[in-house]
Amino acid sequence: MPDIHIKNTRIYYHNSLQPAEIIIEHGKVTKIGKDLRVSSTDMVIDAGGSLALPAGIDVHVHFREPGMTLKENWYTGSCAAAAGGIATVIDQPNTIPPTTDSRSFEQKLKLARGKSIVDFGINGGVTGNIEKLKELWRLGVTAFGEIFMAESTGGLNINEETFEEALTEIKKLGALATIHAEDEKMRLELEQLFKGEVSCDYHSKVRPNACEALAVQSALELISQLEVRAHFCHLSTLEAVGMVRKEKYLAKRGNKKPHFTCEVTPHHLFLSTRDWERLGAFGKMNPPLRGSHSIKALVNGLNDGTIDMVASDHAPHLESEKDLDIRAAPSGVPGVETLMPLMLAAVRKNILPLSQMIMLTSRNPAKAFGLNRLGKGRLEVGFDADLMIVNPRNLQPIRADMLHSKAGWTPFEGMDAVFPDYTLSRGEVVWVEGSINVKPGRGKFLEGSGKRSGEDEEGFEETGSD
């Protein structure tokens, strides 16, 4: 008997929205078609004509546990994810302690297994711990990083020599390096130059476009030299998009696949330097808010395939921590719950097509981070039943009091969004009509490929295109 029968829905198939029904059994999608004959089922969901879409995969979250649970923990963070249509997250290593060896990894994994309601991966940190990377890879980290080329929350930034050593080791392991690209030397010089500055846009001045561009260029040269697989976190500038586009074009012209992918965040897409006056230090993040020309370049990059995915960089802090002057306030904003709703609103407003949004939030992240081999990233027969049911016409303003992060605020207050009516994770309804529907700890750890090195695996091959 099927677990769930979704009726009266529409899916994106063969470049158009088509009416469909979906059968889910044992956590997998087993049938998709029209007028499916089912004698009985555990649950019937009448979607009322709403869309069934792949749930989001957020490859960049900071759930703050262990060590900073006043800001967030695995339960509250994963509830926020589920309420926003996200069924898979990848947590970053800059916790307390940082995830830089087997002991800290096992500590985080135990906490996540006991609390997360969505499936998850865990990234390994990179500091001076080059000799620890192999053991982290064998334990099942999803990737390494974000590797901080400049100072940011957690103090895990490294110098150029360690950066090259780390990428060399990650190449040997066949792993993925994820990179926070800002130039530390430039940042320090500009911090001294603007040390008397008190306005909020001070933060954009000490981390200007050139700060990111210089670091991206340096990283691209090393990635090419070493032929290491890499991923750029939160690209934010016109210049960086141009560099990425050029490198991808050259690779394509040479009949090669580029060695890297990249992401952009909703806060760099939908906020700008014009929001400094409204947000103050609540708009402080790394990299910082950018001008309109960069935002236009990011949108173009999403539409033409230069940018591979959207990720939230969910980095919550309490209001009391952010309500300080721009220098003292910590960097980071919450965003895991608003990622998919903002992107769906962007589709509604014709900023990008639905087909591209699906690629950016599910298929591409799954492929880049090796989650497709675990059945993630597609609403197709044989894949995990990770999906969201959403009415795209249901635009509503974002309000902090409706969100689930411990942060208790959002930089997107009042902005249009489309929230899901249902979120399913491996065929289980985790979010429905405004409430969490499961207990803590039902989320599954998604082992990185290093955990299974040498083993025979049943993989999911990439075929076709949306």
Secondary structure, 3 states (H helix, E strand, C coil): CCCEEEEEEEEEECCEEEEEEEEEECCEEEEEECCCCCCCCCEEEECCCCEEEECEEEEEECCCCCCCCCCCCHHHHHHHHHHCCEEEEEECCCCCCCCCCHHHHHHHHHHHHHHCCCEEEECECCCCCHHHHHHHHHHCCCCEEEEECCCCCCCCCCCHHHHHHHHHHHHHHCCEEEEECCCHHHHHHHHHHCCCCCCCCHHHHHCCHHHHHHHHHHHHHHHHHHCCEEEECCCCCHHHHHHHHHHHHHHHHCCCCCCEEEEECHHHHHCCHHHHHHHHHHHCCCCCCCCHHHHHHHHHHHHHCCCCEECCCECCCCHHHHCCCCCCCCCCECCCCCHHHHHHHHHHCCCCCHHHHHHHHHHHHHHHCCCHHHCCCCCCCCCECCEEEECCCCCEECCHHHCCCCCCCCCCCCCEECCCCEEEECCEEEEECCEECCCCCCCCECCCHHHHCCCCCCCCCCCCCC
